[in-house]
Structure formats: C-alpha cells, structure tokens
Amino acid sequence: MNIHVKQIDAFTETPLTGNPAGVVIQADGLTDLQMQQVAREVAASETAFILPASTPAANLRIRWFSPTVEVPLCGHATVASFHALAEEGLFGMSGPGSYAFQLETRSGILPVTVDKKSDSTIIFFGLPMPEFVRAGQYKLDVMRLLNIQLEEFDNHMPMVVSENLYVPVRRLHTIFAMKPNIFAMAQFLTNRNLSGICVFTTETVEHGSAVHSRFFAPTSGIIEDPVTGSANGPLGVYLFERGHIEEPGPIVTLIGEQGDVIGRRGRVLIRLTVDGDRVNTSEVGGRAVTVFDTQMRIA
C-alpha cells in the first residue's frame, strides 16, 4: 500500500528553515498504529494525517502524531497541511482566492482561513483561548532545568502555566546561551502533567517582532521544536493582556520569532481580536514551502 506524503517547512518561505512537518494527504483507512509508524518514519516533530470529518459541523479532520505519541494540536503541521491542500487544489482550492474551513481536531473545531495567490499562500487558524495560572512556585525548578540564574528571569512578567509552562527571561542572550537538562525536564513535565516549556523574551532579533522564544517538549518526543504555532498563540495573548503590546485594537497582529538558535529560523504571525485590554480570539498563521513530495510504502 502506498500513501502520498509531503514534507513541508512551515512558518517560512525558505526551504530547510522553519519547522518541518510531514503531511499525509489522504489518510482515510490508516489505522492508529500505521499513523504512528508513518510519523516515526518521517521523523519530523509532527506528521499530520488529513481525514474526512466525523461531524457535519466540520469540513475535514486532522490528526497529528509526533514520532512517539499522538498530540491534540499542532500549529506548524496545520499550516503545512493547508499549504499542501492548496498546492494540490483540493477542498475547492483550485485557484487563487480566500477560503474558510472548519477543522475538526482533538482540541475542538477550529476555524482556518487560506489566502491562496498565484505565488504564495498564507494560512491562519484559530486557537482555543488559554487560561493562565501563575506558576512562580516552579522558579527554582526552572533554574535547574534551563541552567539559568535567578537574575536572568524577567520579574516584570510572571511565570504562568496553561497547557505549557511559559518562562519569561530578560535577555535574548539568555535564550541563545541556555543549555537545558532535557532528561530532568522530561521528568518535571511528566510529574506535573504539562506538555512543554516555552522560554521567551521581548528582546528580539528583528525590530518588527514582538517576542523571541524556544520551546521544549521532550515527553512528546520533541527535544526542541523549531517553531511552535500552538505556543506562540497563547504567548501573544499573554503579552497583550499584561500590557506589553501597545498596538490598538480591534485587531492586533504580532510577529513571534523562533528557531534561530538551532538554525531553523521561522516567523509566526499572531493575530488577536481585542476589546480594551481583553483578548477575545487568537489566531496564528504563516506561509510554508514544500521540500519534497513522494509516495511511501507501508504494510
């Protein structure tokens, strides 16, 4: 049995940068075991499997697998998936235009918009709104896990947790220089039922960006994720609601930087709808580029 697989670099227009994702164009009929085996073979941080929707409220369904486990949501592989579908002219996207979809996922039904042009495609997708809880009690643990000093934390911003732990630091140098203890981090995340750790600073490489981050999820088989859409969306909400973004509403667009330190430079567009100092909705988006397109033989 052969399946159609693309490898696509997301949150970039330059091949071999951004975050690579596998995309199986038509995964209907594959078992859970086969999906996991394909994801292990592709060996990207996530591989997306495009399936028919199981509810009339959605147009299609995507499941995401890391090399070791199924994950409930993956931003870069969503961008990669809709880039692949637009490239193939599927789901009505045969020519340039703006297209809207309802995407069924384990995290709920999420809105996706695709703006397809003759020379590029940009994808945005909505994320569930995060619920942040202060997590200052983890500061000593984080110092040990990241091998950073107390003075390197940004005390103007609290450490918080939602699905991930968000750790603010003062300097870009700290982001580039830190050498995490991945084994200890995996134990920490497992013991606290957390998905990953996002370390960030508002000191950026490029003047027009709002935040620079690194993201680690070793319990999902991802030592370091090059560019993480599902972490950048909540990060944009965090920065706006704490007054670190001065752009007026009702629509605020930010740029999140990630991947530079590991040679996979990517840029995430974070789009918020706001009312005063409150965020109502968040989306992340970007462009992508296909690196290879092939057939994979599976049992």
N, C-alpha and C positions, 0 to 999 in steps of 0.2 A: 504494500500500500504506500503510495506517495502522497505527500501533503505539500502545499505551496507555502513557503516560508520566506519572509523578507527580514533582513536586518537593517534597522533604521536608526540613525543618530538623531535624537530629539533635543529640542531647545538649542538648535544651532542650524546654520546653513552650510557649514564647512565639514566635509567628511572627516571622520576619525577624531572629532571633538564632540562635546555634548555628552549625552547619555545614550548608549546603545540599547536597543530593545529588539527582541525577536517578535515577529508578528505572524501568526498562522491565520491566513486569510479566511479559510472556511474550515472551522474546527468541528462542525457538526458530525457526530458519530465517534469522536475520540472519547476514550474512557478517561477517568481521572488519572489512572496510572500512566496512560500514554501521554497525557498532557505534561505530567511531571517528568517523564522520561525525555520528552522533547525539550522542555525547559532546561533540564540538566545538560543535554547535548548542545543546545545553543549556547549555554553558559553566559548569557547576558544577565544583568541583575534581575531583570524580569522579562518574561515572554508572555505576550498577550494572545489569547485564543478568542477569535470572533465567532459568535454563535447566534442562532435565531433567538429572539426574545421569547421569554416564557410567560409574558403578560402583555395584554393588549395596550397597556399604558406606555410601552417602550417600543422603539424601532429595532433595536438589536441589543445583544448582551455581550459583555466581555468578562472573561476570567483571566486572572494574572497569576503566574507561577514564578517564583524565584527558582534557582537551581535545587532548592531543598523543600520549599513549602508553598502552598497557595496563600496569596496575600489578598486582603479585602479591597485594596485600592492602590493604583499606581499611576502617577501623573505622567511620567515621560512615556510610558508604554501606551497610554491613552492618546497622547499627541501622535505617537508613532502609528498607532492603529488607524486613526482617521486620515493621516497622511497617506497611508497605504491604500485605504479605500478610495480616497480622492484620486490617487495616482492610477488606480485600476478602473476608475469610472463607475464604481459600484454604489448602491443605495441612491441612485438617481444623480450622482455627481459626475455626469458625463462631460460637462463643460464648465467654463468659468461661471461663478455665481456664489451667492450666500445660501448656506444650507443649515438647517436646525434639526437636531435629533434629541430624542430621549433615550439615554443609555442605561440599561439595566446592569447593576453591579451588586456585589455583596454589601456595599455601603449605601444602597438605595438607588433610586432612579435619578440620574444626574443629567442636567442639560448640557449639550455640546453644540457649538456653532463652528462651522467651517467656512472660511472665506477663500474660495479657490480662484486663483488667477492663472493666466497662461504661463507665468514664470515662477510662481511661488504659491504656497498655501499656508494660511495661518489658522490654527485651531485654538479655541478656548473651551474650557469645560468647568462647570460649577462644582464646588466642593461643599460638603456639609460644614456648617458653622462650628468652629471649635468652642469647647468650654474649658477655659483655662483655670487651673488651681495653682496657687503659689506653692513653690517646692524648694524653699530655702533650706529645708532640713537636709537636702542632698548635697549641699555645697562641699562638705569635706570629702564625700564620696567622689564627687566630680573632679576635685583637685587630684585625687589619686588616679582616677580613670584616665584623665586627659594629660596628666603630668604638667599641670599649670599651678601657678602660685596664687595666693589669695588676692593680691593686688591686681591681678590680671582680669578679674571679674568687673563688669560694668555695674556699679552699685546704683546707677540711675534707673536701671531696669531690673525687675525681679526675675528670678528663675521661675519658670512655670512648667506645668505638665498638662497635656491633654492626652492624646494617644502617644505622643512623643514627649521627651524632656527637652525644653528649649533653654539653652545656656547662653546668656549674653556676656561677651567679653569686650574690653575697651579697644583693643588694637588689632589691626589687620595682621600685624607681625605675629601675634599670638596664634591666630588662625593658621598661618603658614608654618609656624615652627613647632606646634604641638605634636607629640608623638603618643597617641592613645595606647593604653593597655587593652587590647581587643579581647583577650581572654577574660580579664576581670570585668570588662564592660558587658560581655555576654551574660555572665553570672548576675551582674547587677540588674540588667534588663529583665531577665527571666524571673528573678526573685520579686520584682515589683510589677510584673505584667505590663511592661512598656515595650513599644515597638522599636524605638530608636532614640538617638540623641542628636539633636540639631544644635551646633555651636555657631553663633553668629555675632557679627559686629556691624555697626552702621558706618564704619570706616571702610571705604570701598576702593577697588582698583580703578574704576571709571567714574568720572564726575557725575554722570547722569543716573547712576544706580542708587538704590536706597539701602541695600543690605548685602553683605557677603557671608556665606555660610558653608559649613561642611556637615555631612550627615552620615551617621554610622548606624547600621542595623545588623550586627553580627548574628543575632538569633534567627534572622531570616536568610542567612547565608550571604549577606552583603556586608563585607568588611567596611567599605566606604562607597557610598553611592555617588556617582559623578555629579548628577543634577537631579534634584528631587522636587517635582511639582507638588506632591501632596504635603510636603513640609513647608514649601515656600508660601502656599496659600494662607495657612494659619499664621505664618510669620508676618505677612502683610497686615492681617487683622490685628495682631499683637502690636505692631509698630504704630498703626493708625490710632487705635483705641488708647494708647498710652502717650499720645501727643508728639510722637517723633516724626510724623509726616504732616507738613504744613499745607499741602495741596488742598484747595477747597473742593467740595463735592459738587453735584451729587455722584459723579463718577470719578474715581481716583485710580490712576494707573501707575504702578511702581515696577522697577526692574530689580530682580534678585540675581546676584552673581553666585556662581558655584562651579566647582570643578577645576579652577585654575591651578590649585596646588598639586593636583595629580595629572596635569597635562590634558584635561578633558574640558576645556573652557566651555561653559554654557550660560545662557541668559534666559531667565524665566520672566514672562510678563505676568504681573499680578494685578487683577482688575477688581476693584471694590465698588459697591454702591453704598453710599453713606448718607446718614441723616444726622446732621450735627456732629457729635463726637462718637456716634454709634455706627457700626458696620452692619448693614442688612444682608448683603450677599458677598461672596467672594468667588472669583474665578482665577484660574491660571491658564496660561497659554504660551504658544510659541510656534516656531517653524521646525522643520525636520528635513532630513536628506536621506535617501535610500543608499545604502552602502553595497548590499548585494541582494539578489533575488534568485531563489533557487527552488529545487524540489528536494525534499528529504524523504528517504525511505524508512518506514517504520514497520514493525511486525504487526 
